[in-house]
Amino acid sequence: MQLSLDQASGLCRMAALGAGASEEAAQSLAAATVAAEAEGNAVVGFAHLIDYLEALEAGRIDGKAEPVVSRPALALYLCDGRGGIPQTGFDRCADDLAKAAKLFGIAAFSQKNAYTCGALGYFTRRLAEHGLVSLAATNGPALMAGAGSTRPVYCTNPLSFAAPSANGAPLVIDQSSSATAFVAIRQAAEAGEKIPEGWALDAAGEPTTDPQAAMKGALLAFGGNRGANLALMVEVLAAGLSGANWSLDAPPFDRGTRGPATGLFILAIEPKLLEADFEHRIARHLDRLRRQYGVHIPGSKGAEATRKAATHGISVPTDIVRRVSEFAERHSS
């Protein structure tokens, strides 16, 4: 189905309200969902919204949660998500976080006790739009094997990095520590398709191309031990610093009645205090990489897709729209 961005946002908001979210949480969730879908990241767009809606319905997300934000230091924001969605706590702090980074040169946001984040680049891109360089890390329930392990000990534990660029889209890198995202495995299972070798292990710790077996086993890190070490680094930043659940201790995000209560860490840096011409320097360098060396620059494709979506809307599978609409109808009635 073809939806304008306003239609998509309205549908997401109504669905979240129908599932039990507050108005604030519904708006935060709708904004993140539509942003992901508009930039072509459908895996964490409408399809992943259903996970949030079902979690709201089951009580894994407290739709009425009121995040509590404190400032243990002038440039540090510590948020207890109180079992709600992670976007709400960040939304409450985003402008102040940006102001603090510009004033002090660097500022950090650390959150615990929230649901999983969806598209992590959503957070860093927003800070890049404020002219800031940013780094984000988040964890979730254990899905991925660690170095030397065949059992899940980490989540896909992604990292995202963004930097502003003069007269163009920001550089945005958003990638998991795993060889692929869990939702990609689940999509393959639903479609009855095999997954590539090197993505996962089955429950016996053996390599598998069967997505059903993979979901009962463990995802694999990209690059072997190097990717697993990055996952551990993410774990320390996201869960260690905030006091959130380690991935091993986090309940599943897609079943049960308890939320994962995991963490999010975001660092924001004012580049102009270090290099006044930063945005023009990076723009020239990225252009050189692209034009002279054929390098793909992360973030440019998503920005172009978002521009097109603003005019032409987005295309969402009919069955997903129908499922989301079921929740929206509850609010209407």
ROKOL-287558 format. One record per residue (C-alpha): x, y, z; residue in one letter. Coordinates in steps of 0.05 Angstrom, whole numbers, padded with zeros to 5 digits, always signed. Last residue first. Layout:
<recs>
XYZA;...
</recs>
This chain:
<recs>
-00270+00051+00373S;-00217+00094+00340S;-00164+00070+00390H;-00180-00003+00376R;-00180+00012+00301E;-00107+00033+00305A;-00087-00035+00332F;-00120-00071+00274E;-00090-00020+00227S;-00020-00044+00245V;-00040-00114+00223R;-00072-00089+00159R;-00013-00046+00142V;+00033-00106+00151I;-00010-00150+00106D;-00012-00096+00053T;+00064-00090+00048P;+00086-00018+00057V;+00103+00031+00000S;+00125+00100+00022I;+00106+00170+00002G;+00119+00203-00065H;+00141+00272-00045T;+00170+00264+00025A;+00189+00193+00006A;+00235+00219-00048K;+00274+00262+00002R;+00276+00203+00051T;+00304+00157-00003A;+00359+00209-00018E;+00377+00214+00055A;+00379+00138+00061G;+00425+00132+00002K;+00472+00186+00029S;+00476+00156+00099G;+00535+00110+00088P;+00584+00135+00035I;+00598+00081-00017H;+00669+00090-00041V;+00681+00094-00116G;+00752+00119-00109Y;+00753+00186-00145Q;+00680+00207-00139R;+00659+00176-00073R;+00723+00183-00034L;+00735+00253-00060R;+00663+00274-00043D;+00672+00245+00027L;+00736+00285+00035H;+00706+00351+00011R;+00645+00343+00056A;+00689+00324+00115I;+00731+00386+00107R;+00670+00431+00097H;+00637+00405+00161E;+00701+00409+00201F;+00721+00480+00184D;+00725+00504+00256A;+00764+00442+00278E;+00764+00424+00352L;+00710+00471+00377L;+00674+00463+00311K;+00667+00388+00323P;+00616+00394+00380E;+00614+00322+00405I;+00554+00279+00425A;+00559+00211+00459L;+00498+00165+00462I;+00490+00103+00505F;+00427+00060+00507L;+00409+00004+00555G;+00365-00056+00566T;+00302-00067+00607A;+00284-00129+00565P;+00209-00122+00579G;+00171-00171+00622R;+00105-00202+00600T;+00129-00260+00557G;+00148-00258+00484R;+00182-00215+00431D;+00234-00174+00468F;+00261-00234+00506P;+00280-00222+00580P;+00348-00189+00592A;+00398-00223+00639D;+00447-00248+00586L;+00441-00182+00549S;+00465-00145+00611W;+00406-00108+00642N;+00414-00033+00649A;+00460-00001+00701G;+00475+00057+00653S;+00550+00050+00646L;+00551-00026+00641G;+00489-00033+00597A;+00502+00011+00537A;+00577+00025+00541L;+00597-00042+00570V;+00552-00081+00522E;+00576-00041+00463V;+00648-00061+00480M;+00626-00133+00486L;+00593-00130+00418A;+00657-00099+00389L;+00695-00159+00417N;+00646-00206+00382A;+00657-00170+00316G;+00732-00179+00323R;+00725-00251+00346N;+00692-00272+00281G;+00689-00218+00228G;+00615-00208+00235F;+00588-00240+00298A;+00546-00303+00293L;+00473-00310+00312L;+00455-00365+00361A;+00411-00426+00365G;+00335-00432+00366K;+00327-00374+00318M;+00381-00406+00275A;+00343-00471+00269A;+00283-00434+00240Q;+00330-00394+00195P;+00359-00458+00165D;+00428-00442+00135T;+00463-00473+00196T;+00532-00477+00229P;+00532-00525+00288E;+00526-00502+00361G;+00474-00556+00378A;+00419-00503+00381A;+00435-00482+00309D;+00490-00432+00291L;+00483-00368+00251A;+00502-00321+00196W;+00565-00354+00168G;+00528-00391+00113E;+00474-00351+00080P;+00401-00357+00102I;+00350-00404+00071K;+00281-00380+00052E;+00213-00401+00078G;+00188-00329+00075A;+00172-00328+00150E;+00239-00359+00166A;+00276-00309+00121A;+00240-00252+00156Q;+00260-00279+00224R;+00333-00283+00203I;+00329-00211+00178A;+00296-00191+00244V;+00356-00219+00281F;+00402-00171+00244A;+00460-00198+00204T;+00533-00217+00214A;+00526-00194+00285S;+00560-00131+00313S;+00504-00091+00282S;+00512-00032+00236Q;+00491+00041+00232D;+00538+00089+00198I;+00511+00158+00182V;+00550+00212+00144L;+00505+00272+00142P;+00469+00291+00078A;+00495+00350+00040G;+00514+00423+00039N;+00567+00417+00093A;+00573+00348+00125S;+00549+00330+00195P;+00577+00267+00228A;+00542+00203+00249A;+00563+00138+00283F;+00520+00079+00301S;+00540+00016+00338L;+00497-00046+00342P;+00493-00099+00397N;+00464-00159+00358T;+00448-00183+00429C;+00502-00215+00469Y;+00512-00282+00505V;+00479-00332+00458P;+00512-00400+00460R;+00567-00426+00414T;+00623-00389+00450S;+00696-00377+00432G;+00684-00302+00421A;+00612-00289+00438G;+00549-00320+00408A;+00491-00275+00389M;+00418-00272+00411L;+00421-00247+00483A;+00367-00196+00497P;+00384-00123+00479G;+00443-00076+00474N;+00454-00005+00450T;+00511+00039+00426A;+00511+00109+00398A;+00566+00155+00372L;+00556+00228+00352S;+00588+00285+00314V;+00545+00346+00323L;+00517+00398+00273G;+00446+00394+00302H;+00427+00351+00242E;+00484+00306+00263A;+00447+00298+00330L;+00385+00273+00293R;+00426+00226+00251R;+00456+00195+00314T;+00388+00177+00344F;+00355+00149+00282Y;+00420+00111+00267G;+00400+00062+00322L;+00341+00036+00282A;+00299-00005+00330G;+00317+00014+00402C;+00299-00044+00448T;+00254-00032+00507Y;+00276+00011+00565A;+00306+00001+00635N;+00371+00041+00626K;+00392+00104+00590Q;+00458+00141+00583S;+00464+00208+00547F;+00532+00241+00538A;+00559+00310+00526A;+00621+00339+00492I;+00646+00409+00474G;+00620+00440+00538F;+00571+00490+00507L;+00557+00456+00440K;+00551+00388+00474A;+00505+00417+00528A;+00460+00448+00475K;+00455+00382+00438A;+00438+00345+00501L;+00386+00397+00519D;+00353+00388+00451D;+00354+00312+00455A;+00334+00303+00528C;+00259+00291+00525R;+00265+00258+00458D;+00318+00210+00486F;+00271+00187+00542G;+00214+00178+00493T;+00255+00140+00441Q;+00275+00084+00489P;+00204+00056+00495I;+00177+00047+00565G;+00200+00003+00623G;+00216+00060+00670R;+00263+00092+00618G;+00312+00112+00673D;+00353+00168+00642C;+00422+00195+00659L;+00443+00258+00622Y;+00516+00279+00630L;+00546+00346+00609A;+00529+00384+00673L;+00544+00325+00718A;+00499+00273+00752P;+00443+00303+00709R;+00377+00266+00721S;+00321+00242+00676V;+00262+00200+00697V;+00222+00170+00640P;+00146+00169+00651E;+00118+00102+00629A;+00047+00102+00602K;+00059+00051+00547G;+00095+00004+00594D;+00128-00043+00545I;+00131-00118+00557R;+00058-00110+00579G;+00029-00157+00528A;-00007-00103+00488E;+00053-00056+00489L;+00098-00114+00467A;+00049-00130+00411E;+00052-00058+00388L;+00127-00055+00394Y;+00138-00119+00354D;+00087-00094+00303I;+00130-00031+00295L;+00185-00078+00271H;+00149-00091+00205A;+00130-00017+00199F;+00203+00005+00201G;+00261-00035+00230V;+00265-00084+00171V;+00239-00029+00125A;+00304+00011+00126N;+00288+00048+00061G;+00300+00118+00087E;+00225+00131+00092A;+00213+00066+00131E;+00264+00084+00185A;+00239+00155+00192A;+00167+00130+00194V;+00181+00083+00252T;+00222+00134+00292A;+00168+00188+00285A;+00111+00140+00301A;+00146+00114+00364L;+00158+00184+00391S;+00086+00206+00375Q;+00057+00144+00408A;+00102+00153+00469A;+00078+00225+00479E;+00005+00207+00468E;+00010+00150+00518S;+00015+00080+00492A;-00038+00027+00502G;-00041-00014+00438A;-00094+00032+00408G;-00049+00092+00422L;+00008+00058+00386A;-00037+00041+00327A;-00063+00113+00324M;+00008+00140+00323R;+00031+00091+00270C;-00030+00107+00226L;-00019+00182+00233G;+00054+00176+00216S;+00040+00134+00155A;-00014+00181+00131Q;+00032+00241+00141D;+00089+00206+00105L;+00042+00191+00047S;+00022+00119+00042L;+00024+00070-00017Q;+00000+00000+00000M;
</recs>
